[in-house]
Structure formats: structure tokens, C-alpha cells
Amino acid sequence: MTLNDFIESMNRLGQEKVPFLFLVDFEMLNPFLIKLNEVNPQEILFSIHGFTNANQKAAAERVMIEKLPGSIADYKRKFDRVLKHLEYGDTFLTNLTVKTEIKLGCTLSDIFHQSKAKYKLLFKNQFLVFSPETFIQIKAGKIYAYPMKGTIDASIVNAKEKILADRKELAEHVTIVDLIRNDLSQVASQVVVSRFRYIEEVRSWEKKLLQVSSEICGHLDQDYANHLGDILLKLLPAGSVSGAPKPKTLEIINEVEEEARGYYTGVFGYFNGSDVDCGVMIRFIENKDGRYFYRSGGGITTQSDVESEYRETIDKVYVPVA
């Protein structure tokens, strides 16, 4: 499906109020759309805020993964290239992502059923997402975005106070909130930051993490359902996983990361006939011919410390479980 076909299909099905599931990759080269009543659970399993096509499955053995991270030297090589662009003023914030090979003692299906997340997707055994981050929600004629920037190990003494007081994390969060507020202003009116920097808790088998989010809200035109594809296109790719200014930062990401992200950091969600709910595809495991890679990253600014950023990418290699 071409991007134009995807947009036209979203617009048409929105106008007809036909429910559908959709995915868009980061580069917007391979969008996917299917009517909800045509989704085959043998190929695609999803759960979006509890709305799911998956049957309950008996608990298997505890999910654990073995991390085989790349060296800090390899990470620093990419980090330093981003830093040069920051120093030149090409970008204010760039989200740098990397791949970590992992060993699994279970299947992707096992992880799908045991993981706890707002957005879960197992797509044709090619990749698995268990994301905590909402991209947009459309409810009763309003559009909402929930950018997530800032993660800290909850076991650190005064973790909540430390991350909220961290100047680098604050600058990064403000930049992304401003970017997404401007993005929403392209498709909505009366756009406001309705909640700023609130804390959410995520648990894994390894540790508990605290993550910082904000809420941004705007009003859509009455005929918004006729233009769902156009609305989505204007907002992509997600600012929280790219950076600012977005066009130049996307060029930097392509240069520095040296490979396409594909569906990682794209978005997926569904339309139920009136409302939309979709998430950013972070917390992502991909299957490459039987080898598994966990993709993670974080925002880089002039205040970033390479060792801290490297540790954050490894800390984000986890499965959220009860």
C-alpha cells in the first residue's frame, strides 16, 4: 500500500465510520491498514487500552531476556556525530536510537500475553511492541497528545524529585512539548498544554521505572472523521522520537543511525467508528531470521552525558510485567 492509498483509505473509512486497524512506519514507506473485522489473530494480535483481539492465555514461565548490548565506544561514535550537529545549531534535540541483541527463552507470543502496556502489537511474528506512549487520541471532537520524555530508575533515592529537577530532562521535555503543540496546531484549534510533566510508573521483572509525560489537547473541525489520513500525515513522524526542528533532525537521524528504523518508532492504533487511539511503537523487539533485537534510545541535547545516555538505552531494554 502506498502512502497516498493509505491516506485515502483512512479518509474514506473514517467518512463511512468503518472501524480499522493501522500501522505507519517511521519513514512512512510501508503503511498498513485493515478493517477490524478482517484482522486474523493468527497473524496479528493487538491490545489498545484493553481493547484486544487476543484470547486469555494461561501464564507461562516468567518472561526474562538476556541483554547483549553493543559497546559504549560504538554508541559514543554516533553520539559524537549528533553532538556536532547540536553544536552547529542544526538541531536542538535529536532522538538517537540503537539496537541491542537479546536472547529469549520464550516466544514473542508469550511476551505479548504476559507484558503489561497501553499499546501491544504482535505483527506476523516480525516484531512485537509493548508501548507505554500514546501518540494521539481523538475523542468527542478533541485531539490529545501525550509526549513522553524522561526516564529514571525508581530505586534511586528521591527519583521523582531528581528527574523533575534535572535541567537537561526539563529542557528536552519542554522542547518536545512545544514541538507537538505546534504539530497539533496544524490540525486543531485552541491547542493547550492541559497537564505538564506528570509521572507514570512502569514495572519490569528487573526494576521499576518512572517516566515523565505531558498532555496536550486541541479542538478538531466537525468533519474530522472525513480527514483522518490527512490529520495523521501532518503529525508524523512522532516528535518525541525524532526531535526538533523536525525536518533537519530527520536528516540527522538517517545519517547517524545508518539504517532505517522501519516500524520501530512508527505508530499504530485503531479507529472504532468515531474515535481514534494510537501509540508510538517504542519498547520494540524485532525478529531478524530467528535473532532478536530490542530497539531503544533517548533524546540528545548539548547537556547530554554520553555515559548516562548509553545507560538509559540499556535500561530501556525491558519487558513490562506485573
C-alpha positions as CSV (number, residue, x, y, z in Angstrom):
1,M,0.0,0.0,0.0
2,T,1.4,3.4,-1.0
3,L,1.2,6.3,1.4
4,N,-1.4,8.0,-0.8
5,D,-3.5,4.9,-0.9
6,F,-3.2,4.6,2.9
7,I,-4.3,8.3,3.4
8,E,-7.2,7.9,1.0
9,S,-8.4,4.7,2.7
10,M,-8.3,6.3,6.1
11,N,-10.3,9.2,4.9
12,R,-12.8,7.0,3.2
13,L,-13.3,4.6,6.1
14,G,-13.5,7.4,8.5
15,Q,-16.2,9.1,6.5
16,E,-18.1,5.7,6.3
17,K,-17.4,5.1,10.0
18,V,-15.9,1.7,9.4
19,P,-13.6,0.5,12.2
20,F,-10.0,-0.3,11.1
21,L,-6.5,-1.0,12.5
22,F,-3.5,0.8,11.1
23,L,0.3,1.0,11.2
24,V,2.7,3.5,9.8
25,D,6.5,3.0,9.8
26,F,8.9,5.8,10.8
27,E,9.9,6.5,7.3
28,M,6.3,6.3,6.0
29,L,7.3,3.9,3.3
30,N,5.2,0.8,4.3
31,P,1.9,1.9,5.9
32,F,-0.6,-0.8,6.6
33,L,-4.4,-0.6,7.1
34,I,-7.0,-3.4,7.6
35,K,-10.7,-3.3,8.6
36,L,-11.1,-4.6,12.1
37,N,-13.4,-7.4,11.1
38,E,-10.7,-8.7,8.7
39,V,-7.9,-8.9,11.2
40,N,-6.6,-12.5,11.5
41,P,-5.5,-13.2,15.1
42,Q,-3.2,-16.0,13.8
43,E,-1.2,-13.2,12.1
44,I,-1.9,-10.0,14.1
45,L,-2.5,-9.7,17.8
46,F,-3.3,-6.3,19.3
47,S,-4.3,-4.7,22.6
48,I,-5.0,-1.0,22.8
49,H,-6.0,0.3,26.2
50,G,-7.6,-3.2,26.8
51,F,-9.4,-3.4,23.5
52,T,-8.0,-6.6,22.0
53,N,-8.5,-9.5,19.6
54,A,-6.4,-11.8,21.8
55,N,-7.9,-14.6,23.9
56,Q,-6.8,-15.1,27.5
57,K,-3.8,-17.4,27.7
58,A,-2.6,-19.4,30.7
59,A,0.5,-18.0,32.3
60,A,3.8,-19.5,31.1
61,E,7.2,-19.3,32.7
62,R,8.3,-15.9,33.8
63,V,9.4,-13.7,30.9
64,M,13.1,-12.8,31.1
65,I,15.5,-11.6,28.4
66,E,19.3,-11.6,28.3
67,K,20.8,-8.4,27.0
68,L,23.9,-8.4,24.7
69,P,24.5,-4.6,24.4
70,G,26.9,-3.0,21.9
71,S,29.9,-1.3,23.3
72,I,29.9,2.2,24.7
73,A,32.5,3.0,22.1
74,D,30.1,2.2,19.3
75,Y,27.4,4.3,20.9
76,K,29.8,7.2,21.5
77,R,30.7,7.3,17.8
78,K,27.1,8.0,16.9
79,F,26.6,10.3,20.0
80,D,29.5,12.4,19.0
81,R,28.1,12.9,15.4
82,V,24.8,14.0,16.9
83,L,26.7,16.4,19.3
84,K,28.5,18.1,16.3
85,H,25.1,18.8,14.7
86,L,23.9,20.2,18.0
87,E,26.9,22.4,18.3
88,Y,26.4,23.7,14.8
89,G,22.8,24.6,15.6
90,D,21.4,22.1,13.1
91,T,19.2,20.6,15.8
92,F,18.1,21.4,19.4
93,L,17.2,17.8,20.3
94,T,17.8,14.6,18.4
95,N,16.4,11.2,19.4
96,L,19.3,8.7,18.9
97,T,18.3,5.0,18.9
98,V,20.3,1.8,18.8
99,K,19.8,-2.0,18.5
100,T,20.6,-4.4,21.4
101,E,20.7,-8.1,20.6
102,I,18.8,-10.1,23.1
103,K,18.3,-13.8,23.9
104,L,14.8,-15.0,24.6
105,G,13.7,-18.1,26.5
106,C,10.2,-17.8,25.2
107,T,8.2,-16.8,22.1
108,L,7.1,-13.3,21.1
109,S,3.6,-14.6,21.6
110,D,4.4,-15.5,25.2
111,I,5.7,-12.0,25.8
112,F,2.7,-10.4,24.2
113,H,0.4,-12.2,26.5
114,Q,2.4,-11.6,29.7
115,S,3.5,-8.0,29.1
116,K,1.5,-5.1,30.5
117,A,1.3,-2.0,28.3
118,K,-1.2,0.5,27.0
119,Y,-0.4,-0.5,23.4
120,K,0.6,-4.0,22.4
121,L,1.1,-5.4,18.9
122,L,2.5,-8.7,17.6
123,F,2.7,-8.3,13.8
124,K,3.1,-11.5,11.8
125,N,5.9,-12.7,14.2
126,Q,8.1,-10.0,12.6
127,F,8.0,-7.6,15.6
128,L,6.4,-7.1,19.0
129,V,5.5,-3.8,20.6
130,F,4.6,-3.1,24.2
131,S,4.5,0.7,24.3
132,P,3.5,3.0,27.2
133,E,3.3,6.1,25.0
134,T,0.2,7.5,23.4
135,F,0.7,9.3,20.1
136,I,-2.7,10.8,19.7
137,Q,-6.3,10.1,20.8
138,I,-9.4,11.6,19.2
139,K,-12.4,11.6,21.4
140,A,-15.6,13.6,21.0
141,G,-14.1,16.0,18.5
142,K,-11.0,16.8,20.5
143,I,-7.4,15.6,19.8
144,Y,-5.0,14.7,22.6
145,A,-1.2,14.0,22.5
146,Y,0.9,12.7,25.4
147,P,4.6,13.2,24.7
148,M,6.8,11.1,27.0
149,K,10.3,12.4,27.7
150,G,12.4,11.4,30.8
151,T,13.0,8.0,32.4
152,I,14.7,7.2,35.7
153,D,15.2,4.1,37.8
154,A,12.6,4.3,40.6
155,S,15.0,2.7,43.1
156,I,17.3,5.8,43.0
157,V,16.8,7.8,46.2
158,N,14.3,10.7,45.6
159,A,14.0,9.5,41.9
160,K,10.8,11.5,41.2
161,E,12.2,14.7,42.6
162,K,15.6,14.2,40.8
163,I,14.1,13.7,37.4
164,L,11.7,16.6,37.7
165,A,14.6,18.8,38.8
166,D,17.0,17.7,36.2
167,R,17.7,20.7,33.9
168,K,18.6,18.6,30.9
169,E,15.5,16.5,31.2
170,L,13.4,19.6,31.6
171,A,14.9,21.3,28.5
172,E,14.3,18.1,26.5
173,H,10.7,17.8,27.7
174,V,9.9,21.4,27.0
175,T,11.3,21.2,23.5
176,I,9.2,18.1,22.7
177,V,6.0,19.6,24.2
178,D,6.5,22.8,22.2
179,L,7.1,20.8,19.0
180,I,4.0,18.6,19.5
181,R,1.9,21.6,20.5
182,N,2.9,23.2,17.2
183,D,2.2,20.0,15.3
184,L,-1.3,19.8,16.8
185,S,-1.9,23.4,15.8
186,Q,-1.7,22.3,12.2
187,V,-4.9,20.2,12.5
188,A,-6.7,21.6,15.5
189,S,-7.7,24.9,17.2
190,Q,-7.5,26.1,20.8
191,V,-4.4,23.9,21.5
192,V,-3.3,24.0,25.1
193,V,-0.9,22.0,27.4
194,S,-3.5,20.7,29.8
195,R,-1.1,18.7,32.0
196,F,2.6,19.3,32.2
197,R,5.3,16.8,33.4
198,Y,3.4,14.2,35.4
199,I,4.9,10.9,36.5
200,E,3.9,7.4,35.4
201,E,5.3,4.1,36.8
202,V,6.3,1.1,34.7
203,R,7.4,-2.2,36.1
204,S,9.6,-4.9,34.6
205,W,10.9,-8.2,36.0
206,E,14.2,-6.3,36.6
207,K,13.2,-2.9,38.1
208,K,10.6,-0.2,38.4
209,L,10.9,2.9,36.1
210,L,9.4,6.3,36.4
211,Q,8.5,8.1,33.1
212,V,7.6,11.8,32.6
213,S,4.7,12.7,30.3
214,S,2.6,15.8,29.4
215,E,-0.9,16.1,27.9
216,I,-1.8,18.5,25.0
217,C,-5.3,19.0,23.8
218,G,-7.0,20.8,20.8
219,H,-10.4,21.0,19.1
220,L,-11.0,19.4,15.6
221,D,-13.4,20.5,12.9
222,Q,-16.8,18.8,13.0
223,D,-16.0,16.8,9.8
224,Y,-12.6,15.5,11.2
225,A,-13.6,11.8,10.5
226,N,-13.5,12.6,6.8
227,H,-9.9,13.6,7.0
228,L,-8.3,11.1,9.4
229,G,-5.5,10.2,7.0
230,D,-4.7,13.9,6.3
231,I,-4.6,14.6,10.0
232,L,-2.3,11.7,10.8
233,L,0.1,12.6,7.9
234,K,0.6,16.2,9.2
235,L,1.6,14.9,12.6
236,L,4.1,12.2,11.5
237,P,6.7,11.1,12.4
238,A,6.2,11.5,16.2
239,G,8.1,14.4,17.6
240,S,9.0,12.6,20.8
241,V,11.1,10.0,18.9
242,S,12.5,12.3,16.3
243,G,13.5,15.8,17.6
244,A,13.4,19.5,16.8
245,P,13.4,21.1,14.3
246,K,11.8,18.0,12.8
247,P,12.8,18.2,9.1
248,K,16.6,18.7,9.7
249,T,16.6,16.3,12.6
250,L,15.1,13.6,10.5
251,E,18.1,14.0,8.1
252,I,20.5,13.7,11.0
253,I,18.8,10.6,12.3
254,N,19.1,9.0,8.8
255,E,22.8,9.9,8.6
256,V,23.8,8.9,12.1
257,E,21.8,5.7,12.7
258,E,22.9,4.3,9.4
259,E,19.8,2.1,8.8
260,A,16.1,2.6,8.5
261,R,14.1,2.3,11.7
262,G,11.2,0.6,9.9
263,Y,8.1,0.2,12.1
264,Y,10.2,1.0,15.2
265,T,9.1,4.5,16.4
266,G,6.3,4.5,13.9
267,V,2.7,4.5,15.2
268,F,-0.2,2.0,15.3
269,G,-3.7,2.2,16.5
270,Y,-7.4,1.8,15.6
271,F,-10.5,3.8,14.6
272,N,-13.7,2.5,16.3
273,G,-16.1,4.3,14.0
274,S,-15.9,7.6,15.8
275,D,-12.7,7.8,17.9
276,V,-9.0,7.1,17.3
277,D,-6.5,5.7,19.8
278,C,-2.9,5.1,18.7
279,G,0.5,4.7,20.3
280,V,4.2,5.3,19.4
281,M,5.9,2.0,18.6
282,I,8.6,2.1,21.3
283,R,9.6,-0.8,23.6
284,F,10.1,-2.9,20.4
285,I,11.5,-6.3,19.7
286,E,12.2,-7.3,16.1
287,N,12.8,-10.8,14.7
288,K,15.6,-11.0,12.2
289,D,15.7,-14.6,10.9
290,G,15.5,-16.0,14.3
291,R,17.8,-13.4,16.0
292,Y,16.1,-10.9,18.2
293,F,16.9,-7.2,18.7
294,Y,15.5,-4.7,21.1
295,R,15.5,-1.2,19.9
296,S,15.7,1.7,22.3
297,G,17.0,5.3,22.5
298,G,16.7,8.7,24.1
299,G,16.9,12.4,23.4
300,I,20.3,14.0,23.0
301,T,20.9,17.7,23.7
302,T,24.1,19.8,24.3
303,Q,23.7,19.0,28.0
304,S,23.7,15.2,27.5
305,D,26.4,13.0,29.0
306,V,27.4,10.0,26.8
307,E,27.7,7.5,29.7
308,S,24.2,8.5,31.1
309,E,22.6,8.3,27.7
310,Y,24.2,4.9,27.0
311,R,23.0,3.5,30.3
312,E,19.5,4.8,29.5
313,T,19.3,2.9,26.2
314,I,20.2,-0.3,28.1
315,D,17.8,0.5,31.0
316,K,15.0,0.7,28.4
317,V,15.6,-2.9,27.3
318,Y,12.9,-4.5,29.4
319,V,9.6,-6.2,29.3
320,P,6.8,-4.6,31.5
321,V,5.3,-7.3,33.5
322,A,3.0,-7.4,36.6
